[in-house]
Amino acid sequence: MVARAYTVAFEGVEARLVEVQCAVTAGLPGFTIVGLPDKAVSEARERVRAALAALSIALPSKKVTVNLSPADLPKEGSHFDLPIALALLAAIEVLPEEEVAGTVALGELSLSGDLVPVIGALPAAMAAAEEERRLLCPAACGAEAAWVDAVEVIAAPSLARVIRHFTGQQLIEPAQAGLATAPDSPRDLRDVKGQERAKRALEIAAAGRHHLLLVGTPGSGKSMLAARLPGILPPLSPEEALETSMIHSVSGLLTEGGISRTRPFREPHHTASIAAIAGGGRGAKPGEISLAHNGVLFLDELPEFPRAVLETLRQPIETGEVIVARANAHLRYPCRFLLIAAANPCRCGYLSDPERACARAPGCGEEYLGRISGPLMDRIDLRVEVPPVAFTDLDLPTPPEGSTEVAIRVHAAREIQTARFAQGPARVNADAEGRQLEEIAAPDAEGRDLLLRVAERFGLSARGYHRVLRVARTIADLDGSEAVRRPHVAEAVGYRLALGREA
């Protein structure tokens, strides 16, 4: 007799159904796993043996063969332990075969029979819902998987409880969706003294998801401003939370029992590799740009990143997705992130400070910022020079506006965009393109005249022209204006031309 259980194998953020077939036949006693398993899956036989022995369940003196179908799909991870154990228990008639066959299971077994949490419970729940089967997972993964309403999630603490559940001795109640508690952030915009232009740019960036570059001397507050951006962003919508959590689930970042509605904030070091930023490595895992999906990617010391790493950002910024192509994998990950970059004006950092400027100015600054290629700079909507802060400015009164007041305006602007793009596919102003952009961001006569003169005088590219329109639309939303007017265009142009040679 061949007993069947089901589990999943992960391809990016997608979960493919895998049939676990177990046959107990006459022959020399042995336990074999076939079907292209990796080392962790091959070691499952020892964990399953020890877990069954801990429950006083003896394996028959026969040949046990487990096949993972489809056999040409690579199987990786320790989550195959539980489905292999279920198929084996059904084959020796400890569990009812029909109940096991109607379940998608994943979980790692300890030697005592307890279930250890694994990654990927949320994509596995999606796959189980598509196949109209229930999901069985470790207790620690139940709150995460239960966010998929279309599937019944059974979260068990141990293999013993699983056996009692399937035999009807002690049923397990379906798991309930859980929400990870967001930590209270003490970082408030009130902590930043001065820098009103940079704060305004931060508000515009948050409202329309526009990319922002901050350039200033060391200690001027660039990192301080970027760290306060999450405090003014609205929480993730249910759809965005599910998208983001799918990526974090396969990356093993959901460890607090449930998914989070807080937007991700990723800040990789400038020594990060291409695989770390864009994705790849063993198993072609998501990179930092995908982990920042629907959130913020903060790149401090932008010119210090290797040129090849920076160039990998060009296509994802435009398309909102990245394709990780490797010899054994071709995976697509979403990556609609808000890029906040910070840089010094030159290698020594004090080009704009008349008291401390180096003797190589201005060539030093042109050479240093020249590490950021023109095509990448063309994709950055807002460019702001952050002036140095004198120590006397630290004694100034606390600013009247903090993160709470700015967040209210940002949330109101996002609500306007949600209503505007209700039919999709864009979600915020930064996503609008083509005819849709022309309809929502067409400026009035004075604004169009100003924009055309600027485009002709300073040689704006077609991409730069459209990005100015998107920023102007966001400024109009923050202003509560239905039309894009000349002041909105003028402010957007000011951010576009800052730091350029023409300025």
MOWO-V557452 format. One record per pair of residues at least 12 apart in sequence whose ideal C-beta (glycine too) atoms are under 10 Angstrom apart, sorted by the first residue. I is the first residue (numbers start at 1). GAP is how many residues later the second one is. If there is no record, write none. Layout:
# MOWO-V557452
[[I/GAP] [I/GAP]]
This chain:
# MOWO-V557452
[[1/21] [1/22] [1/23] [1/24] [1/89] [1/90] [1/91] [1/92] [1/96] [2/19] [2/20] [2/21] [2/22] [2/23] [2/63] [2/65] [2/85] [2/88] [2/89] [2/95] [3/17] [3/18] [3/19] [3/20] [3/21] [3/63] [3/83] [3/84] [3/85] [3/86] [3/87] [3/88] [3/89] [3/90] [3/92] [3/94] [3/97] [3/98] [4/15] [4/16] [4/17] [4/18] [4/63] [4/65] [4/79] [4/82] [4/83] [4/86] [4/87] [4/93] [4/96] [4/97] [4/98] [5/13] [5/14] [5/15] [5/16] [5/17] [5/61] [5/75] [5/77] [5/78] [5/79] [5/80] [5/81] [5/82] [5/83] [5/84] [5/85] [5/86] [5/90] [5/92] [5/95] [5/96] [5/97] [5/98] [5/99] [5/100] [5/131] [6/12] [6/13] [6/14] [6/77] [6/80] [6/81] [6/94] [6/95] [6/96] [6/97] [6/98] [6/99] [6/100] [6/121] [6/122] [6/125] [6/127] [6/129] [6/130] [7/12] [7/13] [7/61] [7/68] [7/70] [7/72] [7/73] [7/74] [7/75] [7/76] [7/77] [7/79] [7/80] [7/96] [7/97] [7/98] [7/99] [7/100] [7/117] [7/120] [7/121] [7/129] [8/67] [8/69] [8/71] [8/72] [8/75] [8/96] [8/97] [8/98] [8/112] [8/113] [8/115] [8/116] [8/117] [8/118] [8/119] [8/120] [8/123] [8/127] [9/26] [9/27] [9/32] [9/59] [9/61] [9/64] [9/65] [9/66] [9/67] [9/68] [9/70] [9/71] [9/111] [9/115] [9/118] [10/64] [10/65] [10/66] [10/67] [10/69] [10/109] [10/110] [10/113] [10/114] [10/117] [10/239] [10/240] [10/273] [10/275] [10/321] [11/62] [11/63] [11/112] [11/239] [11/272] [11/273] [11/318] [11/319] [11/320] [11/321] [12/111] [12/234] [12/235] [12/238] [12/267] [12/271] [12/272] [12/273] [12/274] [12/278] [12/311] [12/312] [12/317] [12/318] [12/319] [12/320] [12/321] [12/322] [13/107] [13/109] [13/110] [13/113] [13/230] [13/232] [13/233] [13/234] [13/235] [13/236] [13/237] [13/238] [13/273] [13/277] [13/280] [13/318] [13/319] [13/320] [13/321] [14/109] [14/112] [14/113] [14/232] [14/236] [14/317] [14/318] [15/89] [15/91] [15/105] [15/106] [15/107] [15/108] [15/109] [15/110] [15/111] [15/112] [15/113] [15/115] [15/231] [15/234] [15/235] [16/54] [16/57] [16/107] [16/111] [17/52] [17/53] [17/56] [17/87] [17/107] [17/110] [17/111] [17/113] [17/114] [17/116] [18/17] [18/50] [18/51] [18/52] [18/55] [18/57] [18/62] [18/65] [18/86] [18/88] [18/109] [19/16] [19/48] [19/49] [19/50] [19/51] [19/64] [19/68] [19/82] [20/13] [20/15] [20/46] [20/47] [20/48] [20/49] [20/55] [20/60] [20/62] [20/63] [20/64] [20/65] [20/66] [20/67] [20/68] [20/70] [20/80] [20/85] [21/13] [21/14] [21/44] [21/45] [21/46] [21/47] [21/48] [21/66] [21/70] [22/42] [22/43] [22/44] [22/45] [22/61] [22/62] [22/63] [22/64] [22/65] [22/66] [22/67] [22/68] [22/69] [22/70] [22/78] [23/39] [23/40] [23/41] [23/42] [23/43] [23/44] [23/64] [23/68] [24/35] [24/36] [24/38] [24/39] [24/40] [24/41] [24/64] [24/67] [24/68] [24/69] [25/37] [25/38] [25/39] [25/40] [25/66] [26/34] [26/35] [26/36] [26/37] [27/34] [27/35] [27/36] [27/37] [27/38] [28/33] [28/34] [28/35] [29/30] [29/31] [29/32] [29/33] [29/34] [29/35] [30/15] [30/32] [30/33] [30/34] [30/35] [31/13] [31/14] [31/15] [31/17] [31/18] [31/28] [31/32] [31/33] [31/34] [31/35] [31/53] [31/57] [32/13] [32/31] [32/32] [32/33] [32/34] [32/35] [33/12] [33/15] [33/31] [33/32] [33/33] [33/34] [33/35] [33/42] [33/47] [33/51] [34/31] [34/32] [34/33] [34/34] [34/35] [34/37] [35/31] [35/32] [35/33] [35/34] [35/35] [35/36] [35/37] [35/38] [35/39] [35/40] [35/45] [36/32] [36/34] [36/35] [36/36] [36/37] [36/38] [36/39] [36/40] [37/29] [37/31] [37/37] [37/38] [37/39] [37/40] [37/43] [37/47] [38/36] [38/37] [38/38] [38/39] [38/40] [38/42] [38/245] [39/37] [40/35] [40/36] [40/37] [40/38] [40/39] [40/40] [40/41] [40/68] [41/25] [41/27] [41/33] [41/34] [41/35] [41/36] [41/37] [41/38] [41/39] [41/40] [41/43] [42/33] [42/38] [43/35] [43/37] [43/38] [44/22] [44/31] [44/33] [44/34] [44/35] [44/36] [44/37] [44/38] [44/39] [44/40] [44/41] [44/64] [44/65] [45/19] [45/21] [45/36] [45/39] [45/43] [46/63] [46/65] [47/31] [47/33] [47/34] [47/35] [47/37] [47/38] [47/61] [47/62] [47/63] [47/64] [47/66] [47/69] [48/16] [48/18] [48/32] [48/33] [48/34] [48/36] [48/37] [48/38] [48/39] [48/40] [48/41] [48/61] [48/65] [48/111] [49/15] [49/36] [49/39] [49/60] [49/62] [50/59] [50/60] [50/61] [50/62] [50/63] [51/30] [51/31] [51/34] [51/58] [51/59] [51/60] [51/61] [51/62] [51/63] [51/64] [51/107] [51/108] [51/109] [52/33] [52/36] [52/37] [52/40] [52/42] [52/57] [52/61] [52/107] [53/58] [53/59] [53/60] [54/55] [54/56] [54/57] [54/58] [54/59] [54/60] [54/104] [54/105] [54/106] [55/34] [55/39] [55/57] [55/58] [55/103] [55/104] [55/105] [55/108] [57/28] [57/31] [57/32] [57/35] [57/37] [57/56] [57/102] [57/103] [57/106] [58/34] [59/29] [59/33] [60/31] [60/32] [62/29] [62/30] [64/20] [64/23] [64/24] [64/27] [64/28] [65/26] [66/14] [66/17] [66/18] [66/21] [66/22] [66/25] [67/20] [68/12] [68/15] [68/16] [68/19] [74/209] [74/254] [74/255] [76/206] [76/207] [77/29] [77/31] [77/41] [77/42] [77/43] [77/206] [78/28] [78/29] [78/30] [78/31] [78/38] [78/40] [78/41] [79/26] [79/27] [79/28] [79/29] [79/37] [79/38] [79/39] [79/40] [79/41] [79/42] [79/45] [79/58] [79/59] [79/62] [80/25] [80/26] [80/27] [80/28] [80/29] [80/38] [81/24] [81/25] [81/26] [81/27] [81/28] [81/29] [81/34] [81/35] [81/37] [81/78] [82/21] [82/23] [82/24] [82/25] [82/26] [82/27] [82/33] [82/34] [82/36] [82/54] [82/55] [82/56] [82/74] [82/77] [82/80] [83/17] [83/20] [83/21] [83/22] [83/23] [83/24] [83/53] [84/21] [84/25] [85/20] [85/22] [85/24] [85/28] [85/74] [85/77] [85/78] [86/13] [86/14] [86/15] [86/17] [86/19] [86/21] [86/50] [86/73] [86/76] [86/77] [86/80] [87/13] [87/14] [87/18] [88/12] [89/70] [89/73] [89/74] [89/77] [90/76] [94/69] [94/72] [94/73] [95/67] [95/68] [95/70] [95/71] [95/72] [96/70] [96/71] [96/72] [98/68] [99/35] [99/66] [99/67] [99/68] [99/69] [100/36] [100/62] [100/66] [101/32] [102/29] [102/30] [102/31] [102/32] [103/25] [103/30] [103/31] [103/32] [103/33] [103/49] [103/51] [103/59] [103/63] [104/20] [104/21] [104/23] [104/24] [104/25] [104/26] [104/27] [104/29] [104/30] [104/31] [104/32] [104/33] [104/47] [105/19] [105/23] [105/28] [105/29] [105/30] [105/31] [105/32] [105/49] [105/51] [105/57] [106/12] [106/13] [106/14] [106/15] [106/18] [106/19] [106/21] [106/22] [106/29] [106/30] [106/31] [106/32] [106/35] [106/39] [107/14] [107/29] [107/30] [107/31] [107/32] [107/33] [107/34] [107/48] [107/49] [107/51] [107/52] [107/55] [108/30] [109/29] [109/49] [109/50] [110/48] [110/49] [112/46] [112/47] [112/48] [113/44] [113/45] [113/46] [113/47] [113/48] [113/49] [113/50] [114/24] [114/25] [114/42] [114/43] [114/44] [114/45] [114/46] [114/47] [115/21] [115/22] [115/23] [115/24] [115/25] [115/26] [115/40] [115/41] [115/42] [115/43] [115/44] [115/45] [115/46] [115/47] [116/22] [116/24] [116/25] [117/20] [117/21] [117/22] [117/23] [117/24] [117/25] [117/27] [117/38] [117/135] [117/137] [117/138] [117/140] [118/19] [118/20] [118/22] [118/23] [118/131] [118/134] [119/22] [119/25] [119/129] [119/130] [119/131] [119/132] [119/133] [119/134] [119/135] [119/136] [120/17] [120/21] [120/24] [120/25] [120/126] [120/129] [120/130] [120/131] [120/132] [120/134] [121/14] [121/16] [121/17] [121/19] [121/20] [121/21] [121/22] [121/23] [121/24] [121/25] [121/26] [121/27] [121/32] [121/34] [121/54] [121/128] [121/129] [121/133] [122/19] [122/22] [122/23] [122/24] [122/25] [122/26] [122/120] [122/123] [122/124] [122/125] [122/126] [122/127] [122/128] [122/132] [122/137] [123/22] [123/25] [123/122] [123/123] [123/124] [123/126] [123/127] [124/12] [124/13] [124/17] [124/20] [124/21] [124/24] [124/27] [124/29] [124/125] [124/126] [125/12] [125/16] [125/17] [125/19] [125/20] [125/21] [125/22] [125/23] [125/24] [125/25] [125/26] [125/27] [125/28] [125/50] [125/124] [126/19] [126/21] [126/22] [126/24] [126/25] [126/116] [126/120] [126/123] [127/21] [127/24] [128/17] [128/20] [128/22] [128/23] [128/24] [128/25] [129/19] [129/20] [129/21] [129/22] [129/23] [130/18] [130/20] [130/21] [131/20] [132/18] [132/19] [133/18] [133/19] [134/17] [134/18] [134/19] [134/20] [134/40] [135/13] [135/16] [135/17] [135/18] [135/19] [135/20] [135/39] [135/40] [136/16] [136/17] [136/18] [136/19] [136/20] [136/26] [136/29] [136/30] [136/36] [137/16] [137/17] [137/18] [137/19] [137/38] [138/17] [138/18] [138/19] [138/20] [139/15] [139/16] [139/17] [139/18] [139/19] [139/22] [139/33] [139/36] [139/118] [140/15] [140/17] [140/114] [140/115] [140/116] [140/117] [141/12] [141/14] [141/34] [141/108] [141/113] [141/116] [141/117] [142/12] [142/13] [142/14] [142/15] [142/30] [142/32] [142/33] [142/34] [142/35] [142/36] [142/115] [142/116] [143/12] [143/32] [143/33] [143/34] [143/35] [143/36] [143/37] [143/111] [143/113] [143/114] [143/115] [143/116] [144/31] [144/33] [144/34] [144/36] [144/101] [144/104] [144/105] [144/110] [144/111] [144/112] [144/113] [144/114] [144/115] [145/30] [145/32] [145/33] [145/104] [145/113] [145/114] [146/28] [146/29] [146/30] [146/31] [146/32] [146/112] [146/113] [147/28] [147/29] [147/30] [147/31] [147/32] [147/91] [147/94] [147/95] [147/98] [147/111] [147/112] [148/29] [148/94] [149/28] [151/23] [152/22] [152/23] [153/19] [153/21] [153/22] [153/23] [153/24] [154/12] [154/17] [154/18] [154/19] [154/20] [154/21] [155/17] [155/18] [155/19] [155/20] [155/21] [156/16] [156/19] [157/15] [176/82] [177/81] [177/82] [178/76] [178/78] [178/79] [178/80] [178/81] [179/62] [179/77] [179/78] [179/79] [179/80] [179/81] [179/82] [180/65] [180/74] [180/75] [180/76] [180/77] [180/78] [180/79] [180/80] [180/81] [180/82] [181/75] [181/76] [181/77] [181/79] [181/81] [182/48] [182/53] [182/74] [182/78] [182/79] [182/80] [182/81] [183/77] [183/79] [185/42] [185/43] [185/45] [185/46] [185/77] [185/80] [185/218] [186/45] [187/37] [187/40] [187/41] [187/42] [187/43] [187/44] [187/216] [188/40] [188/43] [188/44] [188/210] [188/211] [188/214] [188/215] [188/216] [188/218] [189/13] [189/14] [189/35] [189/36] [189/39] [189/40] [189/42] [189/43] [189/210] [189/212] [189/213] [189/214] [189/215] [189/216] [189/217] [189/218] [190/38] [190/208] [190/209] [190/210] [190/211] [190/212] [190/213] [190/214] [190/215] [191/30] [191/33] [191/34] [191/36] [191/37] [191/207] [191/208] [191/211] [191/212] [192/29] [192/32] [192/33] [192/36] [192/197] [192/207] [192/210] [193/28] [193/196] [193/197] [193/200] [193/201] [193/202] [193/203] [193/204] [193/205] [193/206] [194/26] [194/27] [194/192] [194/193] [194/194] [194/195] [194/196] [194/199] [194/200] [194/202] [194/205] [195/19] [195/21] [195/25] [195/26] [195/27] [195/29] [195/30] [195/189] [195/191] [195/192] [195/194] [195/198] [195/204] [196/203] [196/205] [197/187] [197/188] [197/189] [197/190] [197/297] [197/298] [197/301] [198/14] [198/16] [198/18] [198/22] [198/23] [198/24] [198/26] [198/27] [198/28] [198/184] [198/186] [198/187] [198/188] [198/189] [199/22] [199/26] [199/29] [199/33] [199/185] [199/200] [199/202] [199/207] [200/182] [200/184] [200/206] [200/275] [200/278] [200/291] [200/295] [201/12] [201/13] [201/24] [201/139] [201/180] [201/181] [201/182] [201/183] [201/185] [201/270] [201/290] [201/293] [201/294] [201/297] [202/12] [202/23] [202/24] [202/26] [202/27] [202/30] [202/138] [202/180] [202/182] [202/204] [202/208] [203/26] [203/29] [203/198] [203/203] [203/204] [203/206] [203/207] [203/210] [203/271] [203/272] [203/275] [204/177] [204/178] [204/206] [204/209] [204/225] [204/267] [204/268] [204/270] [204/271] [204/273] [204/274] [204/287] [204/288] [204/291] [205/24] [205/27] [205/28] [205/91] [205/133] [205/134] [205/135] [205/176] [205/177] [205/179] [205/205] [205/225] [205/266] [205/269] [205/290] [206/23] [206/24] [206/25] [206/26] [206/27] [206/28] [206/57] [206/90] [206/132] [206/134] [206/200] [206/201] [206/203] [206/204] [206/205] [206/207] [206/208] [206/268] [206/272] [207/25] [207/26] [207/27] [207/199] [207/202] [207/203] [207/204] [207/205] [207/206] [207/207] [207/209] [207/210] [207/221] [207/222] [207/223] [207/264] [207/267] [207/268] [207/270] [207/271] [208/130] [208/173] [208/174] [208/202] [208/205] [208/206] [208/209] [208/220] [208/221] [208/222] [208/223] [208/224] [208/262] [208/263] [208/264] [208/265] [208/266] [208/267] [208/269] [208/270] [209/24] [209/85] [209/87] [209/127] [209/128] [209/129] [209/130] [209/172] [209/205] [209/208] [209/218] [209/219] [209/220] [209/221] [209/222] [209/261] [209/265] [210/128] [210/129] [210/170] [210/171] [210/172] [210/218] [210/219] [210/220] [210/257] [210/260] [210/261] [210/264] [210/282] [210/285] [211/86] [211/102] [211/106] [211/126] [211/127] [211/128] [211/129] [211/130] [211/165] [211/168] [211/169] [211/170] [211/171] [211/172] [211/219] [211/256] [212/13] [212/14] [212/17] [212/84] [212/86] [212/126] [212/127] [212/128] [212/129] [212/130] [212/168] [212/169] [212/170] [212/171] [212/172] [212/283] [213/86] [213/89] [213/126] [213/127] [213/128] [213/129] [213/130] [213/156] [213/159] [213/163] [213/164] [213/167] [213/168] [213/169] [213/170] [213/171] [213/172] [213/282] [213/285] [213/286] [214/12] [214/86] [214/88] [214/126] [214/127] [214/128] [214/129] [214/168] [214/169] [214/170] [214/171] [214/172] [215/87] [215/88] [215/126] [215/127] [215/128] [215/129] [215/130] [215/131] [215/136] [215/137] [215/150] [215/154] [215/168] [215/169] [215/170] [215/171] [215/283] [215/284] [216/126] [216/127] [216/128] [216/129] [216/133] [216/136] [216/137] [216/168] [216/169] [216/170] [216/171] [216/172] [216/173] [217/127] [217/128] [217/129] [217/131] [217/132] [217/133] [217/134] [217/135] [217/136] [217/139] [217/140] [217/168] [217/169] [217/170] [217/171] [217/172] [218/126] [218/127] [218/130] [218/131] [218/132] [218/135] [218/170] [219/130] [219/169] [219/170] [219/172] [220/122] [220/124] [220/125] [220/129] [220/132] [220/133] [220/165] [220/166] [220/167] [220/168] [220/169] [221/121] [221/165] [221/166] [221/167] [221/168] [222/76] [222/78] [222/79] [222/118] [222/119] [222/120] [222/121] [222/122] [222/162] [222/164] [223/44] [223/75] [223/77] [223/78] [223/117] [223/119] [224/118] [224/162] [224/165] [225/115] [225/117] [225/159] [225/161] [226/39] [226/41] [226/70] [226/72] [226/73] [226/74] [226/114] [226/115] [226/116] [227/38] [227/40] [227/69] [227/71] [227/113] [228/174] [228/175] [228/178] [229/34] [229/36] [229/66] [229/67] [229/69] [229/109] [229/111] [229/174] [230/32] [230/33] [230/34] [230/35] [230/65] [230/66] [230/68] [230/173] [231/171] [231/172] [231/173] [231/175] [231/176] [232/170] [232/171] [232/172] [232/173] [232/174] [232/175] [232/176] [232/177] [232/178] [232/179] [233/29] [233/30] [233/32] [233/61] [233/62] [233/63] [233/105] [233/170] [233/174] [233/177] [233/178] [233/181] [234/27] [234/29] [234/173] [234/174] [234/176] [234/177] [234/178] [234/179] [234/180] [234/181] [234/184] [235/25] [235/26] [235/27] [235/28] [235/176] [236/23] [236/24] [236/25] [236/26] [236/27] [236/28] [236/58] [236/59] [237/24] [237/57] [237/177] [237/181] [237/190] [238/21] [238/23] [239/55] [239/188] [240/21] [240/23] [240/53] [240/54] [240/55] [240/96] [240/187] [241/18] [241/19] [241/20] [241/21] [241/22] [241/53] [242/17] [243/50] [243/51] [243/91] [243/93] [244/15] [244/16] [244/17] [244/18] [244/19] [244/20] [244/46] [244/47] [244/48] [244/49] [244/50] [244/51] [244/90] [244/92] [245/13] [245/14] [245/15] [245/16] [245/19] [245/49] [246/13] [246/40] [246/47] [246/87] [246/88] [247/17] [247/38] [247/39] [247/43] [247/44] [247/45] [247/46] [247/47] [247/86] [247/87] [247/88] [248/12] [248/16] [248/38] [248/42] [248/43] [248/45] [250/33] [250/35] [250/36] [250/40] [250/83] [251/34] [251/35] [251/36] [251/39] [251/40] [252/33] [253/33] [253/38] [262/33] [263/29] [263/30] [263/31] [263/32] [263/33] [263/74] [263/75] [264/24] [264/26] [264/27] [264/28] [264/29] [264/30] [264/31] [264/32] [264/33] [264/73] [265/26] [265/27] [265/30] [265/31] [265/32] [265/33] [265/73] [265/75] [266/21] [266/22] [266/23] [266/24] [266/25] [266/26] [266/27] [266/29] [266/30] [266/31] [266/32] [266/33] [266/71] [267/21] [267/25] [267/29] [267/30] [267/31] [267/32] [267/33] [267/73] [268/19] [268/20] [268/21] [268/23] [268/24] [268/29] [268/30] [268/31] [268/32] [268/37] [268/41] [269/30] [269/31] [269/32] [269/35] [269/36] [270/29] [270/30] [270/31] [270/32] [270/33] [270/34] [270/35] [270/36] [270/39] [270/40] [271/33] [271/34] [271/35] [271/38] [272/15] [272/16] [272/27] [272/33] [272/34] [272/37] [273/14] [273/33] [273/35] [273/36] [274/13] [274/32] [274/34] [274/35] [274/37] [274/38] [275/12] [275/34] [275/37] [275/49] [275/51] [276/12] [276/13] [276/33] [277/12] [277/13] [277/20] [277/22] [277/28] [277/29] [277/31] [277/32] [277/33] [277/35] [277/36] [277/39] [277/45] [278/12] [278/31] [278/34] [278/35] [278/37] [278/38] [278/44] [278/45] [278/46] [278/55] [278/57] [279/12] [279/33] [279/37] [279/43] [279/44] [279/45] [279/47] [279/50] [279/52] [279/53] [279/54] [279/56] [280/42] [280/44] [280/45] [280/46] [280/49] [280/51] [281/43] [281/45] [282/44] [283/43] [283/45] [283/46] [283/48] [284/40] [284/41] [284/42] [284/44] [284/45] [284/46] [284/47] [284/49] [285/39] [285/44] [285/46] [285/48] [286/36] [286/38] [286/45] [286/47] [286/48] [286/49] [287/25] [287/29] [287/35] [287/37] [287/46] [287/48] [288/47] [288/49] [289/23] [289/24] [289/27] [289/28] [289/32] [289/33] [289/44] [289/45] [289/46] [289/47] [289/48] [289/50] [290/26] [290/31] [290/32] [290/34] [290/41] [290/42] [290/43] [290/44] [290/45] [290/46] [290/47] [291/42] [291/44] [291/46] [292/43] [292/44] [292/45] [292/46] [292/47] [293/27] [293/28] [293/29] [293/40] [293/41] [293/42] [293/43] [293/44] [294/40] [294/41] [294/42] [294/43] [294/44] [294/133] [295/41] [295/42] [295/43] [296/41] [296/42] [296/43] [296/44] [297/16] [297/19] [297/20] [297/38] [297/40] [297/41] [297/42] [297/43] [297/44] [298/39] [298/40] [298/41] [298/42] [298/43] [298/44] [299/14] [299/40] [299/41] [299/42] [299/43] [299/44] [300/40] [300/41] [300/42] [300/43] [301/40] [301/41] [301/42] [301/43] [302/37] [302/38] [302/39] [302/40] [302/41] [302/42] [302/67] [302/69] [302/70] [302/74] [302/78] [303/38] [303/40] [303/41] [303/43] [303/44] [303/64] [303/65] [303/66] [303/67] [303/68] [303/69] [304/39] [304/40] [304/43] [304/64] [304/67] [305/36] [305/66] [305/67] [306/65] [307/64] [307/65] [307/66] [307/69] [310/31] [310/61] [310/62] [310/63] [310/66] [311/62] [311/64] [311/65] [312/64] [313/22] [313/24] [313/26] [313/28] [313/63] [313/66] [314/59] [314/61] [314/62] [314/64] [314/65] [315/20] [315/64] [316/17] [316/18] [316/19] [316/20] [316/21] [316/23] [317/18] [317/19] [317/20] [317/22] [317/58] [317/59] [317/62] [317/63] [317/113] [318/57] [318/61] [318/115] [318/145] [319/15] [319/16] [319/17] [320/14] [320/15] [320/16] [320/17] [320/105] [320/107] [320/110] [320/111] [321/12] [321/13] [321/14] [321/15] [322/12] [322/13] [336/91] [336/92] [336/94] [336/95] [338/90] [338/92] [339/37] [339/40] [339/41] [339/42] [340/40] [340/42] [341/31] [341/35] [341/36] [341/39] [341/42] [342/44] [343/25] [343/26] [343/28] [343/29] [343/43] [343/156] [344/21] [344/24] [344/25] [345/12] [345/16] [345/17] [345/19] [345/20] [345/23] [345/24] [345/40] [345/41] [345/154] [346/12] [346/14] [346/15] [346/16] [346/17] [346/18] [346/19] [346/20] [346/21] [346/22] [346/23] [347/13] [347/17] [347/18] [347/20] [347/21] [348/12] [348/13] [348/16] [348/17] [348/20] [349/15] [349/19] [349/39] [350/14] [350/38] [351/12] [351/13] [351/14] [351/15] [351/17] [351/18] [352/13] [352/33] [352/34] [352/35] [352/36] [353/34] [353/35] [355/33] [356/32] [362/139] [365/134] [366/135] [369/130] [374/87] [375/86] [375/88] [377/87] [377/122] [377/123] [378/82] [378/83] [378/84] [378/85] [378/86] [378/89] [378/118] [379/84] [379/85] [379/88] [380/87] [380/115] [380/116] [380/119] [381/48] [381/49] [381/83] [381/86] [381/87] [381/89] [381/90] [381/93] [381/111] [381/114] [381/115] [382/85] [382/89] [382/92] [382/110] [382/112] [382/113] [382/114] [382/116] [383/111] [383/112] [383/113] [383/114] [383/115] [383/116] [383/117] [383/120] [384/110] [384/111] [384/114] [384/115] [385/113] [385/114] [385/118] [406/72] [409/68] [409/69] [409/70] [409/71] [410/64] [410/67] [410/68] [412/65] [412/66] [412/68] [413/15] [413/16] [413/60] [413/61] [413/62] [413/63] [413/64] [413/65] [413/66] [413/67] [414/13] [414/14] [414/15] [414/60] [414/63] [415/62] [416/13] [416/57] [416/58] [416/60] [416/61] [416/62] [416/64] [416/66] [417/12] [417/13] [417/14] [417/15] [417/23] [417/56] [417/57] [417/60] [420/12] [420/16] [420/19] [420/20] [420/53] [420/57] [421/15] [421/19] [423/13] [426/14] [428/42] [428/45] [428/46] [428/49] [429/12] [429/40] [429/41] [429/42] [429/43] [429/44] [429/45] [429/46] [429/47] [429/48] [430/37] [430/40] [430/41] [430/43] [430/44] [431/39] [432/34] [432/37] [432/38] [432/41] [433/33] [433/37] [434/32] [437/29] [437/30] [437/32] [437/33] [437/36] [438/28] [438/31] [440/29] [440/30] [440/33] [440/36] [440/37] [440/42] [440/44] [441/25] [441/27] [441/28] [441/29] [441/30] [441/31] [441/32] [441/33] [441/35] [441/42] [441/43] [441/47] [441/48] [441/51] [442/27] [442/31] [442/41] [442/42] [443/25] [443/26] [443/29] [443/30] [443/33] [443/40] [443/41] [443/42] [443/43] [443/45] [443/46] [443/49] [444/39] [444/40] [444/41] [444/42] [444/44] [444/45] [445/40] [445/41] [446/39] [446/40] [446/41] [446/43] [446/44] [447/22] [447/25] [447/29] [447/36] [447/37] [447/38] [447/39] [447/40] [447/41] [447/42] [447/43] [447/45] [447/46] [448/21] [448/36] [448/38] [448/41] [449/37] [449/40] [450/36] [450/37] [450/39] [450/40] [450/43] [451/14] [451/17] [451/18] [451/21] [451/33] [451/35] [451/38] [451/39] [451/41] [451/42] [452/13] [453/40] [454/14] [454/35] [454/36] [454/38] [454/39] [454/40] [454/42] [454/43] [454/48] [455/13] [455/38] [457/40] [457/45] [458/35] [458/38] [458/39] [458/42] [458/43] [458/44] [458/45] [459/41] [459/43] [460/33] [460/36] [460/37] [464/29] [464/32] [464/33] [465/31] [467/25] [467/28] [467/29] [468/21] [468/24] [468/25] [468/27] [468/28] [468/29] [469/15] [469/19] [469/20] [469/23] [470/22] [471/17] [471/18] [471/20] [471/21] [471/22] [471/23] [471/24] [471/25] [472/12] [472/13] [472/14] [472/15] [472/16] [472/17] [472/18] [472/19] [472/20] [472/21] [472/24] [473/15] [473/16] [473/19] [474/14] [474/18] [475/12] [475/13] [475/14] [475/15] [475/16] [475/17] [475/20] [476/12] [476/13] [476/15] [476/16] [479/12]]
